[in-house]
Amino acid sequence: MSTGIPAPKPPPRLYEYRLPGDWTVLAGRTDADNDTLSLALAAPDDWWFHVRGVPGSHVVLRARPGQEPVRETLRQAAAVAAYHSKARNGGIVPVACTQARYVTKPRGAKPGTVCIRKETILKVRPGLPAQSQGD
């Protein structure tokens, strides 16, 4: 007997990494995970990353109250985004970076599709932090 209530969505499956200085980076595994990470889990002050022009994971660097990440921390998070993309073997790749508050979903867009504003482009080599906790 159906109650008419939709089944709850499964929790997103995310890769999680630690950067030096105890910063946390999260990366989505699927388009649905990317949507949940970027639009529901990311706080407005978190930093958001995605490789330019290539399919890949949405990546979020968790903000820390009263602390701004240094440029090297942003670059390391961008390298994680490059690693979890089709550009993984592409040498130096451009990665868009903005705060999560500037990430929105266009009405009717398919999962994993977002619009971003106020982006900065970081050019990085794909890679993961040395002591990662991802799979």
MARBA-483721 format. One record per atom (N, C-alpha, C, CB): atom name; residue in three letters; x, y, z. Coordinates in pm, whole numbers, plus 32768, in hexadecimal, padded with zeros to 4 digits. Glycine has a CB too. Layout:
MARBA-483721
('CA','ALA',(X,Y,Z));
...
end
This chain:
MARBA-483721
('N','MET',(8054,7F8A,8000));
('CA','MET',(8000,8000,8000));
('C','MET',(8059,807C,8000));
('CB','MET',(7FA0,8000,807A));
('N','SER',(8046,80D3,7FA0));
('CA','SER',(8097,814C,7F93));
('C','SER',(8057,81BE,7FE0));
('CB','SER',(80A8,8172,7EFF));
('N','THR',(80AA,820A,8024));
('CA','THR',(8077,827C,8071));
('C','THR',(8075,82FB,801E));
('CB','THR',(80CA,8291,80ED));
('N','GLY',(80AE,82F6,7FA5));
('CA','GLY',(80B3,836E,7F52));
('C','GLY',(8128,83C9,7F75));
('CB','GLY',(8033,83BB,7F5F));
('N','ILE',(8171,83A6,7FDD));
('CA','ILE',(81E6,83F5,8006));
('C','ILE',(825F,83BD,7FBD));
('CB','ILE',(81FB,83F3,80A3));
('N','PRO',(82A9,8413,7F76));
('CA','PRO',(831E,83DE,7F2F));
('C','PRO',(8387,83A8,7F90));
('CB','PRO',(835C,844B,7ED6));
('N','ALA',(83CC,8342,7F64));
('CA','ALA',(8438,830A,7FB6));
('C','ALA',(84A5,8373,7FC7));
('CB','ALA',(8472,8288,7F76));
('N','PRO',(84E3,8379,803D));
('CA','PRO',(854E,83DC,804F));
('C','PRO',(85C3,83BE,7FF3));
('CB','PRO',(857D,83DE,80E2));
('N','LYS',(8602,842B,7FC2));
('CA','LYS',(8676,8418,7F6C));
('C','LYS',(86E8,83DF,7FBF));
('CB','LYS',(86A0,849D,7F29));
('N','PRO',(8738,8385,7F83));
('CA','PRO',(87AA,8352,7FCE));
('C','PRO',(880E,83C2,7FE8));
('CB','PRO',(87EE,82DD,7F82));
('N','PRO',(885A,83BA,8054));
('CA','PRO',(88BC,8423,806F));
('C','PRO',(8925,8425,8001));
('CB','PRO',(88FF,840F,80FA));
('N','PRO',(895E,8499,7FE5));
('CA','PRO',(89C2,849E,7F7A));
('C','PRO',(8A3E,844E,7FA0));
('CB','PRO',(89E9,8530,7F5B));
('N','ARG',(8A7A,8412,7F3C));
('CA','ARG',(8AF9,83CB,7F50));
('C','ARG',(8B66,842D,7F25));
('CB','ARG',(8B00,8341,7EFD));
('N','LEU',(8BB9,8453,7F83));
('CA','LEU',(8C1E,84B9,7F69));
('C','LEU',(8CAA,8484,7F86));
('CB','LEU',(8C03,8535,7FBB));
('N','TYR',(8D0A,84B5,7F39));
('CA','TYR',(8D97,84A2,7F5D));
('C','TYR',(8DB7,850D,7FC4));
('CB','TYR',(8DF8,84AB,7EDE));
('N','GLU',(8E09,84EC,8026));
('CA','GLU',(8E32,854F,808C));
('C','GLU',(8EC9,854C,809A));
('CB','GLU',(8DEE,8533,8116));
('N','TYR',(8F04,85C4,809D));
('CA','TYR',(8F96,85D2,80A9));
('C','TYR',(8FB5,863A,8113));
('CB','TYR',(8FD6,85FA,8021));
('N','ARG',(902C,862D,814E));
('CA','ARG',(905F,8691,81AD));
('C','ARG',(90D7,86D5,816D));
('CB','ARG',(9086,864F,8237));
('N','LEU',(90D8,8759,8175));
('CA','LEU',(9149,87A7,8145));
('C','LEU',(919B,87D7,81BD));
('CB','LEU',(911A,8820,80EF));
('N','PRO',(9219,87FB,81A6));
('CA','PRO',(9269,8832,8214));
('C','PRO',(9220,88A8,8255));
('CB','PRO',(92F5,885E,81E1));
('N','GLY',(922D,88B3,82D8));
('CA','GLY',(91E4,891B,8321));
('C','GLY',(915B,88EC,834C));
('CB','GLY',(91D7,8997,82CD));
('N','ASP',(913F,8869,8336));
('CA','ASP',(90C2,8829,835E));
('C','ASP',(9048,885F,8314));
('CB','ASP',(90AE,8839,83F2));
('N','TRP',(9058,8881,8295));
('CA','TRP',(8FE8,88A8,8240));
('C','TRP',(8FA9,882A,8207));
('CB','TRP',(9016,8909,81CD));
('N','THR',(8F26,8829,81F6));
('CA','THR',(8EDD,87B6,81BF));
('C','THR',(8EAE,87D5,8132));
('CB','THR',(8E65,8792,8219));
('N','VAL',(8EC4,8775,80D7));
('CA','VAL',(8E96,8781,804D));
('C','VAL',(8E38,870C,8032));
('CB','VAL',(8F0F,8782,7FE8));
('N','LEU',(8DC5,872A,7FF4));
('CA','LEU',(8D63,86C5,7FCF));
('C','LEU',(8D50,86C7,7F38));
('CB','LEU',(8CDB,86DC,8017));
('N','ALA',(8D41,8652,7EFA));
('CA','ALA',(8D2B,8649,7E6A));
('C','ALA',(8CB9,85E8,7E4E));
('CB','ALA',(8DAC,861C,7E20));
('N','GLY',(8C5E,8610,7DF6));
('CA','GLY',(8BEE,85BA,7DD0));
('C','GLY',(8C1B,8549,7D75));
('CB','GLY',(8B81,860B,7D8D));
('N','ARG',(8BD3,84D9,7D79));
('CA','ARG',(8BF3,8466,7D24));
('C','ARG',(8B9A,8461,7CA8));
('CB','ARG',(8BE3,83E3,7D73));
('N','THR',(8B1C,8490,7CB3));
('CA','THR',(8ABD,848B,7C44));
('C','THR',(8A7E,8515,7C32));
('CB','THR',(8A4E,841E,7C5E));
('N','ASP',(8A32,8524,7BC4));
('CA','ASP',(89EC,85A4,7BAE));
('C','ASP',(898F,85C4,7C22));
('CB','ASP',(899D,85A0,7B2A));
('N','ALA',(8946,855F,7C54));
('CA','ALA',(88EB,8575,7CC4));
('C','ALA',(8938,859C,7D42));
('CB','ALA',(8896,84F6,7CDE));
('N','ASP',(89AB,855A,7D5A));
('CA','ASP',(89FF,857E,7DCD));
('C','ASP',(8A32,860D,7DBE));
('CB','ASP',(8A76,851B,7DDA));
('N','ASN',(8A5A,8633,7D44));
('CA','ASN',(8A89,86BC,7D2D));
('C','ASN',(8A1D,8721,7D4F));
('CB','ASN',(8AB5,86CD,7C9B));
('N','ASP',(89A0,8706,7D23));
('CA','ASP',(8931,8760,7D43));
('C','ASP',(8921,876F,7DD9));
('CB','ASP',(88AE,872C,7D05));
('N','THR',(891D,86FF,7E1F));
('CA','THR',(8909,8704,7EB0));
('C','THR',(897B,874E,7EF5));
('CB','THR',(88FC,8675,7EEA));
('N','LEU',(89F6,8730,7ECC));
('CA','LEU',(8A6A,8771,7F09));
('C','LEU',(8A67,8807,7EF0));
('CB','LEU',(8AEC,8735,7ED1));
('N','SER',(8A52,8830,7E74));
('CA','SER',(8A5C,88BE,7E4F));
('C','SER',(89E6,8911,7E80));
('CB','SER',(8A67,88CB,7DBA));
('N','LEU',(896F,88D5,7E82));
('CA','LEU',(88F6,8924,7E9A));
('C','LEU',(88B7,890F,7F23));
('CB','LEU',(8891,8904,7E33));
('N','ALA',(88D7,889F,7F66));
('CA','ALA',(889A,8884,7FE9));
('C','ALA',(8901,8880,805A));
('CB','ALA',(884E,8801,7FE4));
('N','LEU',(8973,883F,8042));
('CA','LEU',(89D5,882E,80AD));
('C','LEU',(8A35,88A3,80BB));
('CB','LEU',(8A23,87B0,8096));
('N','ALA',(8A59,88E3,804D));
('CA','ALA',(8ABB,894F,8052));
('C','ALA',(8A80,89C9,8098));
('CB','ALA',(8AEB,8974,7FC4));
('N','ALA',(8ACB,8A00,80F6));
('CA','ALA',(8AA4,8A7C,813A));
('C','ALA',(8ACB,8AF2,80E0));
('CB','ALA',(8AE7,8A89,81C8));
('N','PRO',(8A89,8B65,80F1));
('CA','PRO',(8AA7,8BD7,8099));
('C','PRO',(8B3A,8BFF,8096));
('CB','PRO',(8A56,8C4E,80C6));
('N','ASP',(8B82,8BEF,8106));
('CA','ASP',(8C0E,8C18,810C));
('C','ASP',(8C70,8BAB,80DE));
('CB','ASP',(8C31,8C41,8197));
('N','ASP',(8C3E,8B32,80C3));
('CA','ASP',(8C95,8ACA,808F));
('C','ASP',(8CC7,8AF3,8005));
('CB','ASP',(8C4B,8A41,8088));
('N','TRP',(8D37,8AB8,7FDB));
('CA','TRP',(8D70,8AD2,7F57));
('C','TRP',(8D4A,8A5F,7EFB));
('CB','TRP',(8E0A,8AE3,7F5E));
('N','TRP',(8D25,8A7F,7E7F));
('CA','TRP',(8CF4,8A1D,7E1E));
('C','TRP',(8D51,8A1A,7DA5));
('CB','TRP',(8C63,8A3F,7DF2));
('N','PHE',(8D6C,89A2,7D6F));
('CA','PHE',(8DCB,8991,7D01));
('C','PHE',(8D93,8931,7C98));
('CB','PHE',(8E53,895C,7D37));
('N','HIS',(8DB5,894B,7C1A));
('CA','HIS',(8D93,88F0,7BAC));
('C','HIS',(8DF0,890F,7B37));
('CB','HIS',(8CFD,88FE,7B82));
('N','VAL',(8E1E,88A6,7AF4));
('CA','VAL',(8E73,88B9,7A7E));
('C','VAL',(8E22,8900,7A11));
('CB','VAL',(8EAA,8830,7A4A));
('N','ARG',(8E62,895C,79CA));
('CA','ARG',(8E1E,89A6,7961));
('C','ARG',(8E0C,8951,78E4));
('CB','ARG',(8E6D,8A25,793E));
('N','GLY',(8D90,894A,78B2));
('CA','GLY',(8D75,890F,7830));
('C','GLY',(8D82,8879,7824));
('CB','GLY',(8DCA,894B,77D0));
('N','VAL',(8D8C,8832,7893));
('CA','VAL',(8DA1,87A1,7891));
('C','VAL',(8D49,8763,78FD));
('CB','VAL',(8E38,877C,78A7));
('N','PRO',(8D0A,86EF,78E3));
('CA','PRO',(8CBC,86AE,794D));
('C','PRO',(8D15,8689,79C4));
('CB','PRO',(8C75,8631,7916));
('N','GLY',(8CDC,8698,7A3A));
('CA','GLY',(8D27,8675,7AB2));
('C','GLY',(8CD7,868D,7B30));
('CB','GLY',(8DA8,86C1,7AB8));
('N','SER',(8D13,866B,7B9F));
('CA','SER',(8CD3,867B,7C22));
('C','SER',(8CCB,870E,7C4B));
('CB','SER',(8D1E,862B,7C8C));
('N','HIS',(8C61,872E,7C93));
('CA','HIS',(8C5D,87AD,7CDB));
('C','HIS',(8CAE,8796,7D5A));
('CB','HIS',(8BC7,87DD,7CFA));
('N','VAL',(8D00,87F7,7D7F));
('CA','VAL',(8D57,87EA,7DF3));
('C','VAL',(8D3F,8862,7E4F));
('CB','VAL',(8DED,87E1,7DC9));
('N','VAL',(8D34,8847,7ED1));
('CA','VAL',(8D1C,88B0,7F34));
('C','VAL',(8D8A,88AC,7F9D));
('CB','VAL',(8C91,889F,7F76));
('N','LEU',(8DC5,8920,7FB5));
('CA','LEU',(8E24,8934,8024));
('C','LEU',(8DD4,8972,8095));
('CB','LEU',(8EA0,898F,7FFA));
('N','ARG',(8DC8,892A,8102));
('CA','ARG',(8D7A,895A,8174));
('C','ARG',(8DB9,89D7,81B0));
('CB','ARG',(8D6C,88ED,81DE));
('N','ALA',(8D67,8A3F,81C4));
('CA','ALA',(8D97,8AB9,8204));
('C','ALA',(8DAC,8A9F,8299));
('CB','ALA',(8D32,8B2E,81EF));
('N','ARG',(8E04,8AEE,82D5));
('CA','ARG',(8E1B,8AE6,8365));
('C','ARG',(8E01,8B70,839E));
('CB','ARG',(8EAC,8AB5,8386));
('N','PRO',(8DB1,8B78,8409));
('CA','PRO',(8D8C,8BFA,8440));
('C','PRO',(8E06,8C51,845E));
('CB','PRO',(8D3B,8BE8,84BF));
('N','GLY',(8E03,8CCB,842A));
('CA','GLY',(8E6D,8D2B,8445));
('C','GLY',(8EF0,8D11,83FE));
('CB','GLY',(8E87,8D2D,84D5));
('N','GLN',(8EF4,8CB0,83A1));
('CA','GLN',(8F70,8C92,835A));
('C','GLN',(8F57,8C92,82C4));
('CB','GLN',(8FA9,8C0A,8386));
('N','GLU',(8FAF,8CD2,827A));
('CA','GLU',(8FAC,8CCB,81E9));
('C','GLU',(9017,8C69,81BC));
('CB','GLU',(8FC2,8D58,81A8));
('N','PRO',(8FF9,8C12,815C));
('CA','PRO',(9061,8BB7,812D));
('C','PRO',(90CD,8C05,80E1));
('CB','PRO',(9024,8B49,80D2));
('N','VAL',(9148,8BDD,80F2));
('CA','VAL',(91B5,8C1C,80A6));
('C','VAL',(91AF,8BE9,8017));
('CB','VAL',(9241,8BFD,80E7));
('N','ARG',(91F2,8C2F,7FBC));
('CA','ARG',(91EC,8C0A,7F2F));
('C','ARG',(9216,8B78,7F17));
('CB','ARG',(9245,8C68,7EDD));
('N','GLU',(9279,8B49,7F5F));
('CA','GLU',(92A7,8ABF,7F4C));
('C','GLU',(9239,8A5B,7F71));
('CB','GLU',(9326,8AA4,7F9F));
('N','THR',(91EC,8A78,7FD8));
('CA','THR',(917C,8A21,7FFD));
('C','THR',(9114,8A1E,7F8E));
('CB','THR',(913C,8A50,8083));
('N','LEU',(90F5,8A94,7F54));
('CA','LEU',(9097,8A9A,7EE4));
('C','LEU',(90CD,8A4A,7E6D));
('CB','LEU',(907D,8B2D,7EBC));
('N','ARG',(914F,8A55,7E54));
('CA','ARG',(918B,8A0C,7DE3));
('C','ARG',(9184,8974,7DFA));
('CB','ARG',(921E,8A39,7DD0));
('N','GLN',(9198,8949,7E75));
('CA','GLN',(9191,88B9,7E93));
('C','GLN',(9102,8885,7E81));
('CB','GLN',(91C1,889E,7F23));
('N','ALA',(909F,88D4,7EA9));
('CA','ALA',(9013,88AD,7E95));
('C','ALA',(8FF3,88AA,7DFF));
('CB','ALA',(8FB3,890D,7EDF));
('N','ALA',(902A,890A,7DB3));
('CA','ALA',(9016,890B,7D22));
('C','ALA',(9055,8890,7CE2));
('CB','ALA',(9051,898B,7CE5));
('N','ALA',(90C9,8865,7D16));
('CA','ALA',(910B,87ED,7CE1));
('C','ALA',(90B4,8771,7CF6));
('CB','ALA',(9195,87D9,7D24));
('N','VAL',(906A,876D,7D66));
('CA','VAL',(900D,86FE,7D7F));
('C','VAL',(8F9E,8700,7D15));
('CB','VAL',(8FD1,8706,7E0F));
('N','ALA',(8F6A,8778,7CF7));
('CA','ALA',(8F02,8784,7C8F));
('C','ALA',(8F37,8755,7C08));
('CB','ALA',(8ECF,8816,7C84));
('N','ALA',(8FB3,877A,7BE9));
('CA','ALA',(8FEE,874F,7B6A));
('C','ALA',(9000,86B8,7B67));
('CB','ALA',(9076,8795,7B53));
('N','TYR',(9028,867D,7BD8));
('CA','TYR',(903C,85ED,7BE1));
('C','TYR',(8FB9,85A1,7BC9));
('CB','TYR',(9076,85C8,7C6B));
('N','HIS',(8F4C,85D5,7C00));
('CA','HIS',(8EC9,8593,7BF3));
('C','HIS',(8E7F,85C9,7B78));
('CB','HIS',(8E72,85A9,7C72));
('N','SER',(8EC5,85D1,7B07));
('CA','SER',(8E88,8600,7A8A));
('C','SER',(8EC2,85B3,7A15));
('CB','SER',(8E9F,8698,7A78));
('N','LYS',(8E88,85CB,79A0));
('CA','LYS',(8EBA,858C,7926));
('C','LYS',(8F42,85C5,78FF));
('CB','LYS',(8E57,85A0,78B3));
('N','ALA',(8F6E,8632,7941));
('CA','ALA',(8FF0,8670,7924));
('C','ALA',(905E,8639,797F));
('CB','ALA',(8FE7,8708,7933));
('N','ARG',(9044,85CB,79C3));
('CA','ARG',(90A3,8594,7A25));
('C','ARG',(912E,8584,79EA));
('CB','ARG',(9071,850D,7A58));
('N','ASN',(9139,855C,796C));
('CA','ASN',(91BC,8545,792E));
('C','ASN',(91E4,85B6,78D0));
('CB','ASN',(91BB,84C1,78E3));
('N','GLY',(91AC,862D,78E5));
('CA','GLY',(91BE,8699,7885));
('C','GLY',(922A,86FE,78A3));
('CB','GLY',(9142,86E0,7876));
('N','GLY',(928A,86E1,78FA));
('CA','GLY',(92EF,8745,791A));
('C','GLY',(92B3,87B2,7971));
('CB','GLY',(932B,8781,789B));
('N','ILE',(92D1,8830,7951));
('CA','ILE',(929A,88A0,799E));
('C','ILE',(9210,88C1,7966));
('CB','ILE',(92F9,891D,7998));
('N','VAL',(91AC,88C7,79C0));
('CA','VAL',(9122,88DF,7995));
('C','VAL',(90E6,8956,79E0));
('CB','VAL',(90CC,8862,79AB));
('N','PRO',(908A,89A0,799F));
('CA','PRO',(9048,8A10,79E1));
('C','PRO',(8FD3,89E0,7A38));
('CB','PRO',(9015,8A75,7979));
('N','VAL',(8FCE,8A11,7AB2));
('CA','VAL',(8F64,89EC,7B10));
('C','VAL',(8F1F,8A6C,7B3F));
('CB','VAL',(8F9C,899B,7B8A));
('N','ALA',(8E99,8A6F,7B32));
('CA','ALA',(8E4B,8AE0,7B62));
('C','ALA',(8E3D,8AD5,7BF9));
('CB','ALA',(8DBF,8AE5,7B1D));
('N','CYS',(8E49,8B47,7C3C));
('CA','CYS',(8E3F,8B4E,7CCE));
('C','CYS',(8DE6,8BC4,7CF2));
('CB','CYS',(8ECD,8B5B,7D11));
('N','THR',(8D88,8BAF,7D4C));
('CA','THR',(8D34,8C1B,7D7F));
('C','THR',(8CFF,8BEF,7E07));
('CB','THR',(8CBE,8C3D,7D1C));
('N','GLN',(8CC0,8C4B,7E4D));
('CA','GLN',(8C80,8C22,7ECB));
('C','GLN',(8BFA,8BE1,7EAA));
('CB','GLN',(8C6D,8C9B,7F2C));
('N','ALA',(8BD1,8B82,7EFC));
('CA','ALA',(8B58,8B33,7EE2));
('C','ALA',(8ADC,8B8C,7ED5));
('CB','ALA',(8B44,8ACD,7F50));
('N','ARG',(8ADC,8C01,7F14));
('CA','ARG',(8A67,8C5A,7F0A));
('C','ARG',(8A4E,8C87,7E7A));
('CB','ARG',(8A7B,8CD4,7F65));
('N','TYR',(8AB3,8C7C,7E24));
('CA','TYR',(8AA5,8CA8,7D98));
('C','TYR',(8A88,8C34,7D39));
('CB','TYR',(8B23,8CEE,7D6C));
('N','VAL',(8A65,8BC0,7D70));
('CA','VAL',(8A43,8B4A,7D1F));
('C','VAL',(89AC,8B37,7D24));
('CB','VAL',(8A8E,8ACA,7D52));
('N','THR',(896B,8B36,7CAF));
('CA','THR',(88DA,8B24,7CA8));
('C','THR',(88BA,8ABD,7C3D));
('CB','THR',(8892,8BAB,7C8B));
('N','LYS',(8842,8A89,7C44));
('CA','LYS',(8815,8A27,7BE0));
('C','LYS',(87AC,8A69,7B87));
('CB','LYS',(87DB,89A7,7C25));
('N','PRO',(87C1,8A65,7B03));
('CA','PRO',(875B,8A9B,7AA9));
('C','PRO',(86DB,8A48,7AB3));
('CB','PRO',(878E,8A9E,7A17));
('N','ARG',(8669,8A8A,7AA7));
('CA','ARG',(85E9,8A44,7AAE));
('C','ARG',(85E1,89D9,7A41));
('CB','ARG',(8572,8AA9,7AA1));
('N','GLY',(85BF,8960,7A69));
('CA','GLY',(85AD,88F4,7A09));
('C','GLY',(862E,88B4,79D6));
('CB','GLY',(8561,8925,7997));
('N','ALA',(86A1,88DE,7A0D));
('CA','ALA',(8721,88A7,79DE));
('C','ALA',(8733,8818,7A0F));
('CB','ALA',(8797,88FF,7A0E));
('N','LYS',(877E,87CA,79C2));
('CA','LYS',(8795,873F,79E9));
('C','LYS',(87F3,8739,7A62));
('CB','LYS',(87D1,86ED,7972));
('N','PRO',(87F1,86C9,7AAC));
('CA','PRO',(8849,86BC,7B22));
('C','PRO',(88DB,86D6,7AFE));
('CB','PRO',(883B,8630,7B5F));
('N','GLY',(891E,871B,7B58));
('CA','GLY',(89AC,873A,7B45));
('C','GLY',(89C6,87BB,7AF9));
('CB','GLY',(89ED,86CA,7AFE));
('N','THR',(895B,87FC,7AC7));
('CA','THR',(896B,8879,7A7C));
('C','THR',(8953,88EF,7AD9));
('CB','THR',(890A,887E,7A03));
('N','VAL',(89B2,894C,7ADE));
('CA','VAL',(89A4,89C4,7B30));
('C','VAL',(89D5,8A3D,7AE2));
('CB','VAL',(89F2,89B5,7BB5));
('N','CYS',(89B2,8AB2,7B13));
('CA','CYS',(89E8,8B31,7AE2));
('C','CYS',(8A3B,8B6C,7B53));
('CB','CYS',(8976,8B94,7AB3));
('N','ILE',(8AAB,8BAB,7B2F));
('CA','ILE',(8AFD,8BEA,7B98));
('C','ILE',(8B1A,8C7B,7B72));
('CB','ILE',(8B82,8B9D,7BAC));
('N','ARG',(8B2D,8CCD,7BD9));
('CA','ARG',(8B51,8D59,7BC9));
('C','ARG',(8BD0,8D74,7C19));
('CB','ARG',(8ADC,8DB7,7BF6));
('N','LYS',(8C11,8DE2,7BF7));
('CA','LYS',(8C87,8E11,7C42));
('C','LYS',(8CF3,8DA7,7C4D));
('CB','LYS',(8C5D,8E3E,7CCE));
('N','GLU',(8D10,8D65,7BDD));
('CA','GLU',(8D73,8CFA,7BDF));
('C','GLU',(8E01,8D30,7BCC));
('CB','GLU',(8D54,8C92,7B74));
('N','THR',(8E5E,8CE5,7C01));
('CA','THR',(8EED,8CF8,7BEA));
('C','THR',(8F1D,8C77,7BAA));
('CB','THR',(8F3C,8D19,7C70));
('N','ILE',(8F7B,8C82,7B4D));
('CA','ILE',(8FB1,8C0A,7B0D));
('C','ILE',(903B,8BEC,7B48));
('CB','ILE',(8FBA,8C1C,7A73));
('N','LEU',(904A,8B71,7B79));
('CA','LEU',(90CB,8B42,7BAD));
('C','LEU',(90FF,8AD9,7B4B));
('CB','LEU',(90BE,8B07,7C3F));
('N','LYS',(917C,8AE4,7B23));
('CA','LYS',(91B7,8A81,7AC9));
('C','LYS',(920F,8A24,7B1C));
('CB','LYS',(920B,8AC6,7A56));
('N','VAL',(91E7,89A4,7B1D));
('CA','VAL',(9228,8943,7B76));
('C','VAL',(923D,88BE,7B2F));
('CB','VAL',(91D4,892F,7BF6));
('N','ARG',(9295,886D,7B68));
('CA','ARG',(92A5,87E2,7B3C));
('C','ARG',(9247,878C,7B90));
('CB','ARG',(933A,87B2,7B4B));
('N','PRO',(91FF,872E,7B51));
('CA','PRO',(91A7,86D4,7B9E));
('C','PRO',(91F7,8686,7C05));
('CB','PRO',(915E,8672,7B40));
('N','GLY',(91BE,8676,7C7B));
('CA','GLY',(9201,8629,7CE3));
('C','GLY',(91AF,8624,7D62));
('CB','GLY',(9289,8663,7D00));
('N','LEU',(91D3,85C6,7DB7));
('CA','LEU',(9191,85B6,7E38));
('C','LEU',(91F4,85D6,7EA7));
('CB','LEU',(915A,8526,7E48));
('N','PRO',(91C1,8601,7F1B));
('CA','PRO',(921A,8619,7F8D));
('C','PRO',(925F,8597,7FB6));
('CB','PRO',(91CB,8655,8004));
('N','ALA',(92D2,85A2,7FF0));
('CA','ALA',(9323,852C,8016));
('C','ALA',(92D8,84D0,8075));
('CB','ALA',(93A5,8558,8057));
('N','GLN',(9298,8507,80DD));
('CA','GLN',(9257,84B4,8141));
('C','GLN',(91BF,84BA,812D));
('CB','GLN',(927E,84E1,81D1));
('N','SER',(9190,848C,80BB));
('CA','SER',(9101,8497,809A));
('C','SER',(90B1,8426,80DA));
('CB','SER',(90EE,8495,8002));
('N','GLN',(902E,8441,80E5));
('CA','GLN',(8FD4,83DC,811B));
('C','GLN',(8F6E,83B2,80B1));
('CB','GLN',(8F8D,8411,8199));
('N','GLY',(8F85,83D7,8034));
('CA','GLY',(8F2B,83AF,7FC8));
('C','GLY',(8F45,8320,7FA0));
('CB','GLY',(8F3A,840C,7F4F));
('N','ASP',(8EEF,82EC,7F4A));
('CA','ASP',(8F01,8261,7F1E));
('C','ASP',(8F58,825C,7EA4));
('CB','ASP',(8E79,821E,7F00));
end
